[in-house]
């Protein structure tokens, strides 16, 4: 038997094994990334749900949230604190969503929906006050994205006026209604 031929066959089989292993690992990594993206999305939804669970399940908290956004001057000191904590929880959830988007763990349309919601509530009267008082507590990237988004997205009462029933006509004011410069991040 020719040892050179056996060695050549061994090298070919070894190379084929390496190629097969690399292909298998590529498939596994792609699946793992898909699962991680899904888990990131699920985590964002869960975080938002946690923040909204108290609003949904407790009429008093719902009234604080509504008044805090629309009529913050009507809140007493304790309710202002409660309102601030609701918005802070939403803002921290958005910060995580932004980080996931920047890490390419969130698709752009889903991320933009989260950004639009956050910016629309921060464009409400109480949201404006909250953001002015709290924006410096967030990293520059969050401030940049929210400040830009607030220029492009109307206040939440303009997006969903029937939820607020203020009795006044609502005009949607958005300097960039097509959101073509949305977040400047691809």
C-alpha positions, -999 to +999 in steps of 0.1 A: +000+000+000+012+035-009+016+056+022+015+088+002-019+079-012-032+070+023-018+103+036-035+123+007-068+105+014-065+114+051-058+150+043-088+152+020-110+136+046-096+159+073-103+190+050-138+178+043-144+173+081-132+209+087-155+223+060-184+203+073-177+215+109-175+251+098-207+248+079-224+232+109-211+260+132-223+287+108-258+272+109-257+270+147-245+306+151-273+318+127-299+299+148-284+313+180-285+349+167-321+344+156-330+331+191-311+360+207-330+385+186-363+370+195-354+370+232-343+406+230-376+415+214-395+395+240-376+411+268-385+446+255-421+437+252-420+422+287-403+453+301-430+475+286-457+452+298-443+454+333-444+492+332-480+492+319-494+464+340-500+487+369-516+513+345-539+486+331-548+470+363-553+499+386-576+528+378-558+551+402-524+545+385-540+549+351-554+583+362-519+593+375-504+583+341-530+602+321-529+633+344-491+631+345-489+632+307-517+656+300-522+677+332-491+674+354-500+704+374-530+685+388-508+659+405-498+661+441-462+654+452-467+617+457-485+612+424-458+632+406-433+608+420-454+578+409-458+593+374-420+600+373-413+564+381-436+551+354-419+573+328-384+564+341-393+527+338-404+532+302-372+553+294-349+526+309-367+500+288-362+522+258-325+526+266-322+488+265-342+486+233-318+512+217-288+493+229-303+461+213-310+480+181-274+494+180-261+459+185-282+448+155-305+426+177-336+446+168-349+452+133-354+489+123-393+489+120-397+474+154-371+497+170-388+528+153-421+518+168-406+517+203-388+550+196-421+566+183-440+556+214-413+569+238-410+602+219-447+607+216-453+604+253-423+627+260-440+652+237-470+653+259-470+683+284-460+661+314-436+641+293-419+674+282-414+684+318-402+650+328-377+649+300-363+684+306-358+674+343-344+639+337-326+639+303-291+645+317-294+612+337-292+593+304-263+585+282-256+608+252-269+582+227-303+580+244-305+618+247-296+622+210-321+597+198-349+609+220-343+646+212-343+638+175-373+616+177-392+643+196-388+666+166-402+640+143-430+623+162-462+641+173-474+640+209-493+608+218-526+626+221-523+635+184-516+599+175-544+584+196-567+614+204-597+592+214-577+579+244-573+614+258-608+629+250-597+664+259-626+679+240-602+701+219-593+695+183-559+681+179-536+691+152-507+668+144-475+688+143-445+669+130-417+686+111-408+653+095-440+632+090-424+607+068-396+601+094-370+599+067-343+611+091-354+588+118-326+583+144-298+587+118-288+552+125-289+524+099 
